[in-house]
Amino acid sequence: MANSDERRFSLVRPVTKRRGLGGLADLAICPDEDERDTIFLESRQRSSDIFFRHLRIRADGGLNLPESKLEKLFFSPSRLFSAVMVVGFALFNIYTITSNWFVLFRQYGQTTASDFMILIDSRAPNANFYFWIMQFIIAGCEVLVMVTFLMYSIYVALKYNYYISEQSLKHYRIWHQLYQICCELIPTMTNFSAMKSLQSFNPQIIGSRLSLELTRVEEGASHASVVLGFTVRTLLSGSLGFVAFVLKFAQLVQSLEKTIKGDATYGPVNVLTQIALLFGFVNQAFGITQVSQVETARLCLFIFGGEDSKIQAG
């Protein structure tokens, strides 16, 4: 005879796909939600039920000093240090991106900008203005993405802690959203920039992505269309990242020139400003290739790749 919990869980049904704008939002937030929710509920209603019934995330994220013996098993000073470091770098990168945008915003209408320009003739008419437009577009896109990441993270955190329903806790979406902000969005915010798409030209990533893309051939797609589509997307994404790198490097040089020439005394404040500008650019350069994502992909390949270390269509 089934107990009350088993009968209660058996009434839970997988979510159905929404249409229209809601469906597009679901595709970005939680792709293949119907299939994943089915697997999630199947695990919950069977052998893993005893685990899911007691699964909770502490409000402090497990960062406070442990009190019980069970808490001491999961607490470590390194976890606290990692959390502080991630938050600190995320705030520093937010400062870097917003300050770059603000500097460009204040330069609007000025005709005495630096002559340091790359991939454009500085002697051409209105060259400074066109170069400023490209830099401002890149900086504006970075601010928009960072604000979106930040607002979405706050929304999910508030939703889980204050107004989540018991029915929603039985489904896959909220747990996927929590994973997104904790393991993807916040770490990405530590060194995000428009240069990130330049990773499409990273030889260590091109090979693994192409191998994964070729699994579509096993599902019926033609080999030529898969390779052509992958090539076009790689060239487009990598080119946008390269242009962003050029524009941000030029802005760094211009900011350094202005900082050095603008202070006749060349004191400690000037040096610290230069360090902040240089470190901000280097930190964003680190984010071109997300090492954690590469490590996760390699781990999945090791676990699911089989004896030939190749991912095949499921």
Disulfide bonds with the S-S distance in Angstrom:
none
